[in-house]
Amino acid sequence: MKRQNVLPRWRGFNLQGMFLMNSPGYFEEEDFQMISDLGFDFVRLPLNYTFWIDYNDPFEINESKLEPVDQAIRWGEKYGLHVNVAFHRAPGYSVAKDRVEPFDLWRDSEALEAFILHWTTFTRRYKGIPSSRISFNLVNEPYGVDPGSHAKVMRATVAAIREIDTERLILLDGLQYGTIPMPDLGDLAKTNVAQSCRAYIPEGITHYRALWVDRKRNFPEPQWPGGIDRDGVWDRERLERHYGAWAALAENFDMGIHCGEGGCYNKTPHDIALRWMEDLLEILKAYNIGYALWNFRGAFGILDSGRTDVEYVDYRGHKLDKKMLDLLKKY
């Protein structure tokens, strides 16, 4: 069996403090402490670049506004968590629809110039902190872009980062919302570049009754095996083939692979969610691929998830989904 053998098998959660335009703009130390105390070692920070610019101008970076990111990195060190710094909204692109970008990252040279400016700013700011503590995830879930246009942006940005820091670990999300591996970028493994997949397959389970997805699909009542996606019915065998392609990329190019997001929305019946999740986690573990649940607290998470069919237990004043926690820790 082909396996990922470059990166540690980090396991943890995404934290959304600087994610959408209406996010609070900061992180909570309590989350880092609880994630560590529960036995995990990884947090991903999906960031929105508008939090650290002035005058709504992508070229006016105000580095004093990066203090919440600095603080998160310090908390990562304090609690023994690897911090993955990710651009969820980058200059010129985001999968989120809460803002219209002034230009297109994949087509406009000005957008690429701004994108590189932001990443080189981060590179200089965090140079000297080892990659065992922080990594960069250049842009979340590229979609609607051809492989060549995507590769041009990624290669230019990696090259600009490498002029400043030759060591920083960089992760590139797969195409089509992080679902398709990119062998055309496999040569970048030699420069400490890895790739990131997703665990949202099939959407008929992971996003059942999630308005931003399901209103376009009208998914039937979830079942597993037999979950529905836009390309048909899924079972464990299809999941194994899907992640096997990522493991093959890892072994063929000696490239690191991590699963940067995944999970199941709270409207899917809990027993179905856990059955799907156990198959998923067992497969990822077999391929030695780590993961980060989309929420720690929230509708995809283990704390305060709002599920109506869970017997929660109290954990430091929060409602803990103990069955989901135990399953995550098992794998």
N, C-alpha and C positions, 0 to 999 in steps of 0.2 A: 504493500500500500504506500502510495506517495504521501508525504507529510511536509508540513511547514516546520522548518528547524532553525530559522534565523532569529526570530523574535521570541522573547519570553511569552508564555501563554497568559498574558494579562487578562484579568477578569474584573469587571466593574460596571460603571454606570455613566451616563451622560448627565450633566448638570446644566440647567437652562437659564441661569441668571442673566446672561447677556445674549439671548437667542433671538427674540422677536423685537419689533419696534416698541412694544408695550411691556417688555420684560423689565424687571427692577433695575438692572444695570450693575448688579453685584452678586457675590456668592455668599453662602452661609458656612461658617466654620463647622457648625454642627453636622452638616452633611459629610464633610471630609472625615470627621471623627467617627461618625456612625458607620460609614462605608468601611473604614479600616477596622473598627471593632467587630464588624460582622464577618471579617475574614477576606475582604477583597483588596485589590492592589492597583486599581486603575480608575481614573476619571477622564472623561472627554468633555471639553468645554466647547460647545458649538457657539461661535461668536458672530456678532453682527457688527461690521466695521463702522456703522454710523455712530456707535457709542464713543468712539475716540477721534472723531473729526469735528472741526469747527465750521460754522456757516454752511452746513450741508454740502461741503465741498470735498470730494474724495481725495483731493491733493493736500488738504489742510489737516494734517495729522497733529493732534495735541497729545503729546506723550504723557502729560500729567493725568490724562483720562484713562491710561492703561493701568493705573494702580490696582483696580479690582482684579485684573489678570495677574499682576505681580503677586498680590495677596494670595490668590488661588494657588500659584506655584509654590509659595512659601508654605501654605497649608499642606500641599502635596508632600513636600519634604518632611514636614513635622509629623505627618501621619503615615508615611511610608507608601504613598500612592504615586504612581506614574501619572503625569498630567499631559494629556494630548490636547494641544491647542489647535482648534479647527475653525476655519472660516465657514460658517453656515450661510452668512450673507457676505460675499466678497464684492469688491467693486465690479459691477457689471453682471453679476449672476447670483441668484438664489432660487432654490425650489419653493421657498415661501413667497406668498403673494401679498404680503403686507406692505410692500413698497415697490414702486416702479423705478428701476435703475436708469440712470441718465445715459447709459451706453451698454454695449454688449461685449462681455469678456471674450467671447469666442470669435468676434468679427471686427472689433474696433481696436486700433492700435493704442488709442488713448486709454481705453479700459485696461489693456494689458500693462501699460505704463503705470497706472495707478495700482494695479494688483501687485506688481513687482515692488513698487514703493512701499506698500504696506508690509509685504513679507520681508523685505530687507530691513525695514525698521524693527520688526520683531526679531530678526536674526541678530542684529547688532545689540539689541536690548538684552537678549538672553544668551549671547555667546559666552561660553565658559561654563554654563550649567550643563552637566553631562546628559547625553541622550538617555541614560538610564532613568533620568528624572523627568525630562520633558521631550516631547516630539511635536512636529508640525504636521497637520493634515490640511493640505493646501486649499481644497474647496469641496464642500459637501455635495455629493450626489449629482454629478454632471448629467444633464439630460438635454436632448434636442440638439446635440452637437455631434458631428462626425468624428471618427477617431483621429483623422489627420489634424483637424483644427484644434481638437482637445490636446493632442500630443504637442503641437507647436507651443501652446500656452504653458503646459506643464514643463517642457524641456527648457524653455526660456526662463521660467521662474526658478527651477532647480539650479540652473547655471548661475543665476544672479545670487542665490543663497550661497552656493558653493564658493563664490568669489570672496565671501565674508567668513563663512564657517564651513570647513570641509567635513565636519564630523556630525552635524545635526541629523538625527533620524527624521526622514520625511515620509509621510504616507499619502498615497494618491488613491482616492475613491475610484472604484470601477465605474464604467459607463452605465447608462440607463438606470439612474438612481442607485448606483453602486452594485448592480447585479451582474455585470459582465466583466470578467477579468481582461487585462490588457497586455497580452504578450508582446505587442509592439513597443511597450515601454519596459520590457523585462531586462534590457541591458543596463537600466539605471540601478539595478540591484547592486552593481559593483560600486556605486557611490552612496550606499546606505539609504536607498529608497525602497520602501515597501509599498504594498497595496492593501486596500481596505474594502471588504465586502459588506453585505447587509444580511439581516435575518428577518425579512418580512415576506417570506414565501410560505404558503400561498396567501395572497392578500385577503381572500375570502375568510380566512381565520384571523390573520394579524390585524386587519382593519375593518372587521365586520361592524357596520353601523357607525364607522368613523366618517363624519360628514364630508371631510375634505377628500375622501376617496370613495366611499361606498355609494354616495349619491350619484356617482357616475357609472357605477357597476350594478347596483341592486343585487348584492350577494345574497344567496339563499342561507338558511339556517346552517351554521358551521357544523362540520363533522370531520373527524380525523381517525383513520386515513380517509381520503376523499375530499380534501379541501379544494376549493375552486379558486383559480386565478384567471387572468385574461387569456392565458394559453392552455386552459383546460384543467384537468383534475390532477391533483398532486397526492403522492403518498411518500412513505419513507424512502423507497427506492429512487424516486425522482430527486428527493433532497440529497441523497448520497451522491448521485451523479452530478448534481449542481455544484456542491461543495468540492467534489472530486476534481472538477476543472480548476478550482482555485488551488487545491493541493498540488495538482500537476504543474501549474504555473510556478508555485513555490519551489518544487524540486527541480524543474527544468532550468530555472534561472538562478537557483540558490537565493530566492527572494522571500522576504518576510511577508506574512499575511496576518491581518487582524480583522475581526468583524466589529466595525465601529459603532453599529447601531443594530438593534433588534428588539423584538418583544411582541406582545399581543395586547390589543386594545381591550378596555374593560367591559365591553358589551358582549364579547365572546364568552360563552359559558365556561366557568372556571375549570371544570374537568376536561373539556376539550382543549382549552389553552394549555393545561399542564401536560396532556398526552402529546400534543404537538411539540411543546417545548422540550420534553424529555428526549424525543427522537432527535430534534435539532441539536441539543447539547451533546448528546452521545456521539453524533456524527462529527461535530466540531472538535470534540475532544480526541476522537480517533485520528483526525487530521492535524491535531495539535494547533488548532486555531483558537485564539482567545476571543473574548466578546465583551461588549458593553451594552447593557440594556438601555433603551432610550430614556426611560425615567428611572430615577431613584424614588422620588416622591411623585406621584401622579398616575395617570390613567394606564400607563404601560409598566408601572413600577411595582415595588414590593411594599412601599409605604404609602398610606393614604390614597389608595388607588381608586376608591369609589365603586368597587364591585359590590353588587347586591347579593352575591351568592358565596361569600367568603366568611368564614369564622375568624375574624381578626383577633390577634393578641396585642396587648399593649406593649409598646417598645418606646420608652422615654417620651411618653405622651403622644406617640403616633400609633396609627393602626397598621400593624404588621401582618402581611400575608405570609404566615410561617410556612405553609406548604410550598409556595413559590420560592421562598428563601432556601428552604432545605434542598429543593431541586437544583437551584443554581449552585449551591455549595457542593452538591454531590458531583457536579461536573466542572 
